[in-house]
Amino acid sequence: MRVVVDSEMTVAAPVSDDPAIGPLRTCLATGETRSPDGMIRFVVGPDARLVPDLARKLPGRGLWVTATRTAVSRAIARKAFARAARQAVVVDADLPDRLERLLRERALESLALARRAGMAVNGFAKVEERLRSGRLGLAVCAKEAHASDGRAKLIDRGAMLVDFVDAAVLGRVFGREDATYIGIAAGPVARRVAADIGRWAAYDAAGEQVGVS
């Protein structure tokens, strides 16, 4: 399955509203109830400062917001965190920008974990070979490859594909100068990488129509 965020980017779906996967949460900004997979959890620290909890492991009452910049900014503007926590809450001015960086870093760390586990390969030929053999779970493309023939071939052959950051940043995951095509073996690791990149992409896709194909 691929989710088209806009006419120029294809990302894996980061959200599921199926109650079977666990309890739903209510967004402080929109009032919508949805799966935690499409939301960001926050807690209030001992110093009354708002802390994003992307791993959902920090102690304290969770404050949930839909994982988009628009929703986070709306919650801040409406002082929704303080109302939900029933106390004064310190919200850093750069929180929306910092969340984008944290989501990006989390997705890069998932890629790095895939590499260390021997589940990731770098280079179009290796990605294509995994696709032919039925072992490809996810192809990650640098943004420079968006209009490339290679990317189009992977999509035409049915590969699950996500566009991510530039080739220089992806290259650092492999200790190389750049990396344009990365292939992740089918399985839970590929699903985690797809979900993390999808959350990062969706964060700044506010206002765009999200469709499933």
C-alpha positions as CSV (number, residue, x, y, z in Angstrom):
1,M,0.0,0.0,0.0
2,R,1.2,3.5,-0.8
3,V,-0.2,6.8,0.5
4,V,0.1,9.8,-1.7
5,V,0.5,13.0,0.4
6,D,0.6,15.2,-2.7
7,S,1.2,14.9,-6.4
8,E,4.9,14.8,-5.9
9,M,5.6,12.5,-3.0
10,T,4.8,8.9,-2.1
11,V,5.1,7.8,1.5
12,A,4.1,4.8,3.5
13,A,0.9,5.1,5.5
14,P,1.7,6.1,9.1
15,V,-1.8,6.1,10.5
16,S,-4.4,3.4,11.2
17,D,-7.8,4.1,12.7
18,D,-8.6,0.4,13.3
19,P,-9.6,0.1,17.0
20,A,-8.4,-3.5,16.9
21,I,-4.8,-2.3,17.2
22,G,-5.3,-0.7,20.6
23,P,-7.0,2.2,22.5
24,L,-7.7,5.4,20.6
25,R,-6.7,8.8,21.8
26,T,-8.3,12.3,21.5
27,C,-6.3,15.1,19.8
28,L,-6.1,18.2,22.0
29,A,-6.1,20.4,18.9
30,T,-8.9,18.9,16.8
31,G,-10.9,16.9,19.2
32,E,-10.7,13.9,16.8
33,T,-10.3,10.4,18.2
34,R,-7.8,8.3,16.4
35,S,-5.0,5.7,16.7
36,P,-1.9,6.6,18.6
37,D,0.1,5.7,15.4
38,G,-0.9,9.0,13.8
39,M,-0.3,11.1,16.9
40,I,2.5,12.5,19.1
41,R,2.5,12.0,22.9
42,F,3.6,14.7,25.2
43,V,4.2,14.8,28.9
44,V,4.8,17.6,31.4
45,G,8.2,17.4,33.1
46,P,9.0,18.1,36.7
47,D,9.9,21.7,35.7
48,A,6.5,22.1,34.1
49,R,8.1,22.1,30.6
50,L,6.3,20.2,27.8
51,V,8.3,17.2,26.6
52,P,7.6,15.3,23.3
53,D,7.6,11.5,23.9
54,L,7.9,9.9,20.5
55,A,8.7,6.5,22.0
56,R,5.7,6.8,24.3
57,K,7.6,5.6,27.3
58,L,8.0,8.6,29.5
59,P,6.2,8.5,32.9
60,G,3.3,10.9,33.4
61,R,-0.1,11.6,31.9
62,G,0.0,11.5,28.1
63,L,-1.2,14.6,26.2
64,W,-1.9,13.6,22.6
65,V,-1.9,15.7,19.4
66,T,-2.3,14.6,15.8
67,A,1.2,14.3,14.3
68,T,1.1,17.4,12.0
69,R,2.7,20.8,12.4
70,T,-0.7,22.4,12.0
71,A,-2.2,20.4,14.9
72,V,0.8,21.1,17.2
73,S,0.8,24.8,16.4
74,R,-3.0,25.0,17.0
75,A,-2.7,23.2,20.3
76,I,0.0,25.7,21.4
77,A,-2.0,28.7,20.2
78,R,-5.1,27.5,22.1
79,K,-3.1,26.7,25.3
80,A,-4.6,23.2,25.0
81,F,-1.7,21.6,26.8
82,A,-2.2,23.7,30.0
83,R,-5.9,23.1,30.0
84,A,-5.5,19.3,29.6
85,A,-2.7,19.1,32.2
86,R,-4.7,21.5,34.5
87,Q,-1.5,23.4,35.3
88,A,0.7,26.0,33.8
89,V,2.9,24.5,31.1
90,V,6.1,25.9,29.6
91,V,6.1,25.3,25.8
92,D,9.3,26.1,24.0
93,A,8.9,28.5,21.1
94,D,10.7,26.2,18.7
95,L,8.7,23.1,19.5
96,P,7.0,22.7,16.1
97,D,10.4,22.9,14.3
98,R,12.1,20.7,16.9
99,L,9.4,18.0,16.4
100,E,10.2,17.9,12.7
101,R,13.9,17.3,13.5
102,L,13.1,14.7,16.1
103,L,10.8,12.8,13.7
104,R,13.5,13.0,11.0
105,E,16.2,11.7,13.4
106,R,13.9,8.9,14.5
107,A,13.4,7.8,10.9
108,L,17.2,8.0,10.2
109,E,17.9,5.9,13.4
110,S,15.4,3.2,12.1
111,L,17.4,3.1,8.9
112,A,20.6,2.8,10.8
113,L,19.2,-0.1,12.8
114,A,18.2,-1.8,9.6
115,R,21.7,-1.4,8.3
116,R,23.3,-2.7,11.5
117,A,20.9,-5.7,11.5
118,G,22.0,-6.6,7.9
119,M,18.6,-5.8,6.6
120,A,19.5,-2.9,4.4
121,V,21.4,-2.6,1.1
122,N,22.6,0.5,-0.8
123,G,22.6,1.0,-4.5
124,F,20.0,0.6,-7.3
125,A,21.3,-2.7,-8.6
126,K,21.1,-4.3,-5.1
127,V,17.6,-2.9,-4.5
128,E,16.4,-4.1,-7.9
129,E,17.8,-7.6,-7.2
130,R,15.9,-7.8,-3.9
131,L,12.8,-6.8,-5.7
132,R,13.2,-9.5,-8.4
133,S,13.8,-12.1,-5.8
134,G,10.7,-11.1,-3.7
135,R,12.8,-10.1,-0.7
136,L,12.3,-6.3,-0.9
137,G,10.0,-4.9,1.8
138,L,10.8,-1.2,1.2
139,A,12.7,1.0,-1.1
140,V,13.9,4.3,0.3
141,C,14.8,7.0,-2.3
142,A,16.8,10.2,-1.8
143,K,14.9,13.3,-2.8
144,E,17.3,13.8,-5.7
145,A,15.9,10.7,-7.3
146,H,12.3,11.9,-7.4
147,A,12.1,12.3,-11.2
148,S,14.6,9.4,-12.0
149,D,14.0,6.5,-14.2
150,G,15.2,4.2,-11.5
151,R,12.5,5.3,-9.1
152,A,9.8,5.0,-11.7
153,K,10.9,1.5,-12.5
154,L,10.7,0.4,-8.9
155,I,7.2,1.8,-8.6
156,D,6.1,0.2,-11.9
157,R,7.3,-3.2,-10.6
158,G,5.2,-2.8,-7.5
159,A,7.8,-1.9,-4.9
160,M,6.7,-0.2,-1.7
161,L,8.6,3.1,-1.9
162,V,9.2,6.1,0.2
163,D,10.9,9.4,-0.6
164,F,13.1,10.7,2.2
165,V,16.0,13.2,2.7
166,D,18.8,14.1,0.4
167,A,21.5,11.6,-0.7
168,A,24.2,13.0,1.4
169,V,22.2,12.5,4.6
170,L,21.2,8.9,3.6
171,G,24.9,8.3,2.8
172,R,25.9,8.9,6.3
173,V,23.7,6.0,7.4
174,F,26.0,3.7,5.4
175,G,29.3,5.6,6.1
176,R,29.4,6.8,2.4
177,E,29.4,10.1,0.7
178,D,25.9,9.6,-0.6
179,A,23.2,7.0,-1.0
180,T,20.3,7.4,-3.5
181,Y,18.5,4.0,-3.3
182,I,18.3,1.9,-0.1
183,G,16.5,-1.4,0.0
184,I,15.1,-2.9,3.3
185,A,14.4,-6.6,3.5
186,A,10.7,-7.6,3.9
187,G,9.6,-7.9,7.5
188,P,9.0,-6.0,10.7
189,V,12.1,-3.8,10.2
190,A,10.9,-2.6,6.8
191,R,7.5,-1.8,8.3
192,R,9.1,0.2,11.1
193,V,11.2,2.2,8.7
194,A,8.2,2.9,6.5
195,A,6.1,4.0,9.5
196,D,8.8,6.3,10.8
197,I,9.5,8.0,7.5
198,G,5.7,8.2,6.9
199,R,5.2,10.1,10.2
200,W,8.0,12.5,9.3
201,A,6.5,13.2,5.9
202,A,3.0,13.6,7.1
203,Y,4.1,16.1,9.8
204,D,4.5,18.9,7.3
205,A,1.8,17.7,4.9
206,A,-0.9,19.6,6.8
207,G,-3.7,20.8,4.6
208,E,-2.9,18.3,1.8
209,Q,-5.4,15.6,0.8
210,V,-4.1,12.1,1.8
211,G,-5.3,9.3,-0.3
212,V,-4.7,5.6,-0.3
213,S,-3.9,3.5,-3.4
